Amino acid sequence: MAKIKLLFAAVSVSMALVVFPLRAKTGTPSSDSRAAENQQRLAAILTKARGYCQRLERAALDFVCQEEVSERYDATRETTQDLLVPGQKTGYVGTQPIQMRSPVKASNKFLYDYQFVRKNQQTKEKRELLEVNGKKSLRGSYAAPTQFQYENILFGPVGLLSESWQPYHNFGIIGEEIIDGEKWVVLEATLKAPLGRPHPYGRVWVKEDDGSVFKIAWDQKSLGNFKVIEERAKELKAEPQVTSLSEYGFEKNGLRFPSRDSTEEAYIKKDGKKFVRAETIIVYKNYRFFTVETDIKY
């Protein structure tokens, strides 16, 4: 199973949603009948989503793009200089926090050339650092951002909607949203039972006719680092507000590719003031596709 990794000292972008709730029609059949229709609709969407994830998992892919990574963090209110970096967010499973030393306050920008190739179920990724804070880097060099590490973010939908992962979740339709003239159905996904290890879930924007995914808003409590966040909130005497959003805005041959991944770790004080401890934004741009083959051969 391919793995997706994303290490956060942040977890970002506000989850303020413009969602249109589903409304009952006046003069329509009974509530039991509407509920049955809604379940049938949900089942059909999940079937489409399974098919989409299957195409995504098995596709032959060869593309390059640029990753523009911006990060800022403020740990001046920490009680220790050994900053605890929160754990991974992944479509499959998160890991435990790690310990590392870093400056207490910083703002950085990294630009990478990113190449992704998968053929015969073998995946290769390559990143080449182009710039750090606007200054050109030596060709062939690599430097990870201070606050996170990541790979295979393309497969975020798989950990929620694939055939192997759907049985672990409860799903419900909570609304619809029009984005750039297209209608997306908003699903709420939660775990049926604890897995004994971190596993992210949340709200998913799915296209009803093909099961493709436009974005995922991850529930803060499902992230592998949330216990760390809760401890930090106690130290700051504030309520945690950790938000995370993955967007898949590029489409090619029926598959959707990452366009933006935003994370924010914030705390709300008793007076209502918001302290943003960390924010990380990844923008994917300048895609060049060489191979996107989605035919599945058994």
N, C-alpha and C positions, 0 to 999 in steps of 0.2 A: 504493500500500500504506500503510495506516494505520501510524503509528509509536507505539511505547510508549517513554517515556523515564523513567529513574529514576536520579538521580545520588546516589552514596553516599559518605559519609565513614565509613560503617558497612557492615556486611552481616550480618543478624542472626538471632536465635532459634536455639537449639541444634537440630541435626539429629538429636537422639536420637529414634529412630523405634520405635514399637511395631508392628512388622511381624511377621505370622505367616508363616514360610516355607512354601512349598508342599511337601507331603510325598508321597512315593510311597506308593501303597496296597499293602498286603501282598497277595500272590497276584495281582497285576495283570499285564498283558502285559509284554513285554520293555522295556528302557530305550529302545530305538529307537522302539518303538510309543508310549511315553509322551512322548518328545521330539517325535514327529510330532503327537500330540494337543495338546501345549503350543504348538507353532508354529501350528497351526490356530486355537487359542484366541486367541493373540496377534494373528494376522491379522484375526480377527473384531473384536477390540477396537479395533485401529487403524483399521479401516473405519468403525466407529461413531464413533471420535474425529474422523476426517476430516469426517464428516457434521455432528458437533456444531460443529466449528470453522467449517464453511461457514455453518451457521445463525447462529453468533455474528458472523461477519464481515459477513453480509448483512442482519442484523436491523434493522428500524426501531425506534429506541430514543429514549425521552424520559423521563428520571428525574432526581431531585435526591436528595442525601443530605448528611450532614455528614461531613467528614474531621477526625479528631482526631489530630494529629501530635505525638508526643513525641520529643524528641531529647536526648541527652547525649553529651558527648565530652570527652576529657582528652588534650590534646596537650602536656602539661607536659614530657614526655620527648623532645619533638622537638628537633632541633639547629637548626632555622630557624623564624622566626616567620611565614614565608610557607608556610602549610599547604597541602600538596598534596591536593586533594580527589579521591578515586578516581573512576573512570569510571562509565558508565551500566550499569544492568542492565535489559534489555528483552527481551521475547519475540521480538524480531526480531534486533537487533544492538546491541552496546554501542559506546561511543565512547571516545576517549582521555581521560586525565585533563586537568583544567584547573587553573590556578593561581589562588588567591584568598587574600586576607588575612582572618583571623577571630580572635576571642579564643582563647587557648590552652586554656581550660576553660569549659564552659558547660552549662546545662540549660535547655531551652525547651519550651514547649507552644503549639501553634497550633491554632485551631479555624476551619474553613472551611465555608461553604455551597458545595456543588459541584453544578453542573448539567451534564448530558451529553445532547446531542441529536444523533441521526443520522437523516437522511431522504434518500432517493435517493442513498445512499453519500456524502453530505456530512456531516461531523462538526463539531460546535461544542461547545467546553468553556468553562465559566466558573467561576471561583472568586472568592468574596468572603470576605475575612478578617473573622471575627466577634470573635475574642479572641486576645490574646497573653499567655501566662502568667496566665490567669484574668481579665485586664482587657479590657473591651470596646474594640473598635477602631472607628474611624470607618467608617461604612457606605460601601461602594464602594472602600475601600482594599485593597491587596494587598501582602503581604510574604512572600517565599519563606523557608522555613527555611534556616538557615545551611548545612546539610550536604548538601542534595540538591534536585533538581528532578524533577518527574515528570509524566506525562500518559498517558492511555489505558491504565492498568494493567489494565483489564478484559480486554484482549486477550493477556495473558500466555500462555495455552495455544496460541495460534495459531502462535507461533514454533517450537513443537515438533511439534504434531500436525496442522497443516493439510495439505491436499493438496500445497501448494507446498513445505512444509518437511520433511515426513516423509522424503522421499528422501535428505536430507542426514544422517539419523541412523540409528544402530543401536538397536534396542529389544529389551528382554528383560523377562519377567515375573519379579520377584524376591520377591513375597509378596502377602499380602492383609491388610487391616486393617478392623476393624469400628469405625465412627465414628457415634455417635448411632443405633445400631441398623441402620446401612446398611453393606453390604460394598463395599469399594473395592479394586480390583486395583492393586498398586504396580508401575509400570514404571520401568525404568532406561533413560534415553536418553543416548547419547553421539554425538559427531560421527564420521562415517565418515572424514573427512579434514579437515585445517585449511582454513578458509575465507579466510584472509588478513586477517581482521578478527575482533574479539571476537564471540562468539555464545554466550549462556548455554544450558546444558542441565543435566539432573539427574534427580531422581526425581519421578514424576508419579502422583498418585492418581486413577484413572479408574474411573468406574462402568461395569460390563461391559454393562449392557443399553442404555445410551443414549450412551456415550462422553463424558459430561460430566466436567469436571475439578473436584475438590474442593480440591486444593492441589498446589504445586510446591516441592520443596526443591532449590534451585539449587546445583550443584557449584561450590565456591569457585574452582577453577582455571579455570572457564569464564567467569568474570566479567571484564569489560574492564579492571578496575582491579587484577588480581591481581599484576602485575609491580610495581606501586607497593607493594602489601602485602608482597611478598617482600623488597623493598629495605628497607622499614621494619623487617621482622623481623630482617634482618641487623644493622641499627643497634641494635635492642633486644636482640640476642643471644637470640632466642626463635623458636619455631615458630609460624607463623601459624595461626589457627583462625577462618576467616571463614565465617559461616553465614548463610543467607538462606532465608526461607520466605514464600511467597505463598498466601493462603487465600481460597477462594471459597465462603463459607458461606451466602449468600443466593440463593434460587432463585425465578425467576419465569418462567412459561410455558416451562419446559424449559431456560432459560439460567441460568447461575450468575454472581453478581456478587461483587465483592471484599468481604470482611469484615475482613480483617486482613493487613497486610504488615509483617514484622518483619525487622530486619537487625542484625547485630552484627559488629564487627571486634575480634578479641581475639588475644592472643599468650600462648603457654605458655612459661614460663621453664624452665630446666634443672632447677630444684628442684620443678617441677610446679605452681607458682603461676600463676594466670591473671590477666592484665592486660587489662581491657576498655577499649580506646581510644575506641570509639564505639558507640552503639546508637541505632537509630531505629525507632519503632513507629508505624504508621498504622492507625487503627481507623476503619472505615466503619460508620455507623449512621444511624438515622432515614431509611431509604429511603422515597421516595414515587415510585411508578411511574405514569406517564401513558400511555406507549405501549411495549409490548414485543411486536412483531409479528415472528414468525419464519418466516412463509411465504415461500418463495423463488420469485421469478417470473423466468422465463427469457425 
